[in-house]
Amino acid sequence: MPSTETWWTGEIDWSCPAGRLLERFLNALPKDRTFRLTVYGSAPLQLTVDRQLLSGDVDLFSDEDEDLSAWVKAAHLDNTHGGLYLEAGFELSFHTSPRWRRRAKMIQRGQVTITIPHPLDILMGKLDRLEAKDLKAFERVLQLTGHPTAIEFRQELQNAVDLFRPAFDDESPNRYPENTRRLWREIFHSYIDVRRDIIEPAMARRKQGYGESPPDYKAILGQ
């Protein structure tokens, strides 16, 4: 089975709507300083997998945790000008695997370094909401690349097991468990037990990494 690093080239289609918008923003930034930006949300899929995966905005954040909203507004690319716009956020808004940076592609455009996350990590971030357009994104990426398979995605969710922890805000419950079950039904056409198939194997590996005795898998299977 190919690793998650081999089925995606990360080559950007600058002629797609998100690419053209980003180029306008890069051209508007001052040339006397450097910027390090990460694009997230749906835009990386449009940029590198399927230009037909459209979205109403392009999400990005500064790797230095700088608030980009003033730069976006100065470039007249915020949501007050109609049409496709830039949404300035922060890295905290990108809920995905802790391993996402090692898979991402970095592109240099003048004084700006742009990071494009791997589709796997973009799709993982969509589990928080999993709206109809998010399911469509899963379908298109699978159709065009054959990935991620259910086995690949389950393994990556184990590596990102902390996504399944209870939410800090009681008014915004953690939707990852239920949305994961829905994803398996609607995209992989099968059933997944989130605790048995994701949380418990991940916690067992974590305990083993801490030097604690691994579980008795034979006894578990016997039960």
C-alpha positions as CSV (number, residue, x, y, z in Angstrom):
1,M,0.0,0.0,0.0
2,P,1.5,3.4,-1.0
3,S,2.4,5.7,1.9
4,T,0.4,8.9,2.3
5,E,3.4,10.8,1.0
6,T,3.4,9.2,-2.5
7,W,-0.1,9.8,-4.0
8,W,0.0,13.6,-4.1
9,T,2.5,15.8,-5.9
10,G,1.3,19.1,-4.4
11,E,1.7,21.0,-7.7
12,I,-0.4,24.1,-7.7
13,D,-2.8,25.2,-10.4
14,W,-2.4,28.9,-10.2
15,S,-5.1,29.4,-12.9
16,C,-7.9,28.1,-10.7
17,P,-10.0,30.6,-8.8
18,A,-8.2,30.1,-5.5
19,G,-4.9,30.3,-7.3
20,R,-5.7,33.6,-9.0
21,L,-7.0,35.1,-5.7
22,L,-3.9,34.1,-3.9
23,E,-1.7,35.6,-6.6
24,R,-3.6,38.9,-6.2
25,F,-2.9,38.8,-2.5
26,L,0.8,38.0,-2.9
27,N,1.2,40.8,-5.4
28,A,-0.4,43.2,-2.9
29,L,1.9,42.3,0.0
30,P,4.9,44.6,0.7
31,K,8.2,43.5,-0.9
32,D,10.4,44.7,1.9
33,R,9.6,41.9,4.3
34,T,9.0,38.1,4.2
35,F,5.8,36.3,4.9
36,R,5.1,32.6,5.8
37,L,1.5,31.6,5.0
38,T,-0.5,28.4,5.1
39,V,-3.6,27.8,3.0
40,Y,-6.2,25.5,4.6
41,G,-9.9,24.8,4.2
42,S,-11.1,23.6,0.8
43,A,-8.7,25.7,-1.2
44,P,-5.7,23.3,-1.1
45,L,-7.9,20.6,-2.8
46,Q,-8.9,23.0,-5.5
47,L,-5.3,24.1,-6.0
48,T,-3.8,20.7,-6.2
49,V,-6.4,18.0,-6.8
50,D,-9.5,19.3,-8.6
51,R,-10.1,22.8,-9.7
52,Q,-13.9,22.1,-9.8
53,L,-14.0,21.8,-6.0
54,L,-15.2,25.4,-5.5
55,S,-15.6,27.3,-2.2
56,G,-16.8,30.7,-1.3
57,D,-13.5,31.7,0.3
58,V,-9.8,30.9,0.7
59,D,-8.7,30.3,4.2
60,L,-5.1,31.2,5.2
61,F,-3.1,31.9,8.3
62,S,0.4,33.3,9.1
63,D,2.9,30.7,10.4
64,E,4.2,33.5,12.7
65,D,0.7,33.8,14.2
66,E,0.3,37.3,12.7
67,D,-3.2,38.6,12.2
68,L,-3.5,38.8,8.4
69,S,-6.9,40.6,8.4
70,A,-5.4,44.0,7.9
71,W,-3.3,42.9,4.9
72,V,-6.4,41.1,3.4
73,K,-8.5,44.3,3.8
74,A,-5.8,46.5,2.4
75,A,-5.7,44.3,-0.7
76,H,-9.6,44.6,-1.1
77,L,-9.9,40.8,-0.9
78,D,-12.1,40.5,2.2
79,N,-15.7,39.6,2.2
80,T,-17.0,43.1,1.9
81,H,-16.1,43.3,-1.8
82,G,-18.3,40.4,-3.1
83,G,-17.3,37.2,-4.9
84,L,-14.5,34.9,-3.8
85,Y,-12.6,36.3,-0.9
86,L,-9.8,35.6,1.6
87,E,-10.6,34.6,5.2
88,A,-7.7,35.3,7.5
89,G,-7.5,32.9,10.4
90,F,-5.0,31.3,12.8
91,E,-3.4,27.9,13.0
92,L,-5.6,27.1,16.0
93,S,-8.5,27.0,13.5
94,F,-6.9,24.2,11.5
95,H,-8.0,21.0,13.4
96,T,-6.1,18.1,11.9
97,S,-3.3,15.6,12.4
98,P,-0.3,16.7,14.5
99,R,1.8,15.2,11.6
100,W,0.4,17.6,9.0
101,R,3.5,19.7,8.5
102,R,5.7,16.8,7.5
103,R,3.4,16.0,4.6
104,A,2.8,19.6,3.4
105,K,4.4,21.2,0.4
106,M,6.2,24.5,0.6
107,I,6.3,26.9,-2.3
108,Q,8.3,30.1,-2.6
109,R,6.7,33.0,-4.4
110,G,9.0,36.0,-4.1
111,Q,9.2,37.0,-0.5
112,V,6.4,34.7,0.5
113,T,6.6,31.1,1.6
114,I,3.3,29.3,1.1
115,T,2.5,26.0,2.8
116,I,-0.1,23.7,1.2
117,P,-1.3,20.9,3.5
118,H,-1.7,17.3,2.2
119,P,-5.2,16.4,1.1
120,L,-5.3,13.8,3.8
121,D,-4.9,16.5,6.4
122,I,-7.4,18.8,4.7
123,L,-10.0,16.1,4.7
124,M,-9.3,15.2,8.3
125,G,-10.0,18.9,9.2
126,K,-13.4,18.6,7.4
127,L,-14.6,16.0,10.0
128,D,-15.4,18.8,12.4
129,R,-18.4,19.9,10.3
130,L,-18.8,17.3,7.5
131,E,-21.3,19.2,5.6
132,A,-22.6,18.1,2.1
133,K,-19.7,20.0,0.4
134,D,-17.2,18.2,2.7
135,L,-18.6,14.8,1.7
136,K,-18.3,15.9,-1.9
137,A,-14.6,16.7,-1.3
138,F,-14.0,13.2,0.1
139,E,-15.7,11.7,-2.9
140,R,-13.7,13.7,-5.5
141,V,-10.4,13.1,-3.9
142,L,-11.1,9.4,-3.7
143,Q,-12.3,9.3,-7.3
144,L,-9.3,11.1,-8.6
145,T,-6.5,9.6,-6.5
146,G,-7.9,6.4,-5.0
147,H,-6.9,7.7,-1.6
148,P,-7.4,7.8,1.3
149,T,-8.7,4.3,1.7
150,A,-10.6,3.4,4.8
151,I,-7.5,1.6,6.2
152,E,-5.3,4.7,5.5
153,F,-7.8,7.1,7.0
154,R,-8.4,5.0,10.1
155,Q,-4.7,4.8,10.8
156,E,-4.2,8.5,10.4
157,L,-7.2,9.1,12.8
158,Q,-5.4,6.9,15.3
159,N,-2.4,9.2,15.0
160,A,-4.6,12.1,15.6
161,V,-6.6,10.5,18.4
162,D,-6.7,13.7,20.5
163,L,-9.2,15.1,18.0
164,F,-11.7,12.8,19.7
165,R,-11.3,14.3,23.2
166,P,-14.2,16.1,24.7
167,A,-14.5,19.7,23.6
168,F,-13.5,22.5,26.0
169,D,-16.7,24.4,25.2
170,D,-19.8,22.5,26.5
171,E,-22.0,24.4,24.1
172,S,-19.9,23.1,21.1
173,P,-19.7,19.3,21.6
174,N,-17.0,17.3,19.8
175,R,-18.5,16.2,16.5
176,Y,-15.6,14.0,15.4
177,P,-16.9,10.7,16.8
178,E,-20.4,11.0,15.2
179,N,-19.0,12.5,11.9
180,T,-16.5,9.7,11.6
181,R,-19.2,7.1,11.9
182,R,-21.2,9.1,9.2
183,L,-18.1,9.3,7.0
184,W,-17.7,5.5,7.1
185,R,-21.3,5.0,6.2
186,E,-21.5,7.4,3.4
187,I,-18.1,7.3,1.9
188,F,-16.5,4.0,2.8
189,H,-20.0,2.2,2.9
190,S,-19.1,0.3,6.1
191,Y,-19.3,0.5,9.9
192,I,-16.6,1.8,12.2
193,D,-16.6,1.6,16.0
194,V,-14.7,4.7,16.9
195,R,-13.7,3.6,20.4
196,R,-12.6,0.1,19.3
197,D,-11.0,0.9,16.0
198,I,-9.5,4.3,16.6
199,I,-9.3,5.4,20.3
200,E,-8.3,2.1,21.9
201,P,-5.5,1.1,19.5
202,A,-4.1,4.6,19.6
203,M,-4.1,4.7,23.4
204,A,-2.5,1.3,23.6
205,R,0.4,2.5,21.3
206,R,0.7,5.7,23.4
207,K,1.0,3.6,26.7
208,Q,3.5,1.4,25.1
209,G,5.5,4.4,24.0
210,Y,5.5,5.6,27.7
211,G,7.0,2.2,28.7
212,E,3.9,0.7,30.1
213,S,3.0,-2.9,29.4
214,P,1.1,-3.3,26.1
215,P,-2.3,-4.9,26.2
216,D,-2.7,-8.7,25.9
217,Y,-4.1,-8.8,22.4
218,K,-4.6,-12.5,22.4
219,A,-6.9,-12.3,25.4
220,I,-8.7,-9.4,23.9
221,L,-9.3,-11.3,20.7
222,G,-10.4,-14.3,22.7
223,Q,-13.1,-12.2,24.4
